[in-house]
Amino acid sequence: MARTSLTEQLVDLRRTYTGENTSQATPAVKAVLRGLPVDRRDLVVDALRGRADARGPFLPDAEGHDQRTLECVLLRVGLDAASHLQLRPPASMLRPAHAFRAVEPLPHPRLHLTGHAVGPLLYELLPRRDGDWVAGVPGLRVTRHPRSVELRLVGLDAAAHLAGVDDRAWTEGMRYVRNLMAGRGLRGDFIDGPLTTAERDHLDETPHPTGAGSLVLRRYHVFARAPWVRIAGRGGQLWVEWPEGLGVARVADRLLHPVFGLPEAVETPGAPGELGLSTGWYDVFLREVEPPDPANEPALAAMEWPRGVTGWWEPPHAVR
């Protein structure tokens, strides 16, 4: 028998945006439905049929500027970490390289990571100093829990959680971090406690990003089938690009969906080859770029990377 209940339709749709499993998405959808009067439920049904707009409740956005800022930071860091995953042996530019497997869009979101992503993500996240230079995310602080890691930015009322990162995953991830730092000749002076002068100076020069990144993070699974995703931001504008394959128009349709799309977003002109979406506050421009050449994959996979390129580097084994 076909699955036709309203709850099941909404759960299935939400999962295509968030990557959640059924047990994560179902309670969230049911909670929203229970709170809706009959006329609002009818509006949701009409929206699913393309005759109304019910965006917002079933995939909530970040609450407030501070939370949006943290989530914008996490999107950027997650995409930077994904570039490490491309070099995991055997290296590949075609194998999907994503740090985030799923995002539960809670007030403080829970980020579920892909295999091997903990180390690259910690490398890009944890603030550390080497002289006057600050790497990682200035102002980021972590609190470890038995089965997760809590992330916060000093001075902001915001939080997120890396789900499933227990002591074993943390230890393995930090092994990657220290191996890569050693290969690059970097010191391991990690920063904790109040905001340091070096971090404050860094943030004065380069503030944390904010804007539409949070909207994309909470719908990141839309891009899961792309080999990789890149972003660039300027003010309230965000450019999102990926190799040809998903289809710009198809992604735009997903992000304009009348229930799970970006709230209040409408199509807006972009540069040639781009498709723009505007919420009135933020603009998102989508584009595809030329995909990697599959003919280069065997050579890439066989490459012996020098120390310092990847945290998966191992010293050559002596031949006896």
Secondary structure, DSSP 8 states (H G I E B T S, - for coil): -----HHHHHHHHHHHHH---HHHHHHHHHHHHHT--HHHHHHHHHHHTTSS---STTS---SSHHHHHHHHHHHHHHHHHHHHHTTSSS--SSS---SEEEEE-SSS-EEEE-TT-HHHHHHHHS-EEETTEEES-TTEEEEEETTEEEEEETTSS--EEEET--HHHHHHHHHHHHHHHHHTT---EE--SS--HHHHHHHHHS----STHHHHHTTGGGGTTSS--EEEEETTEEEEEEETTS-HHHHHHHHT-TTTS-TT-EEE--STTEEEEE-SS-EEEEEEE----GGGHHHHHH----TTS-TT--------
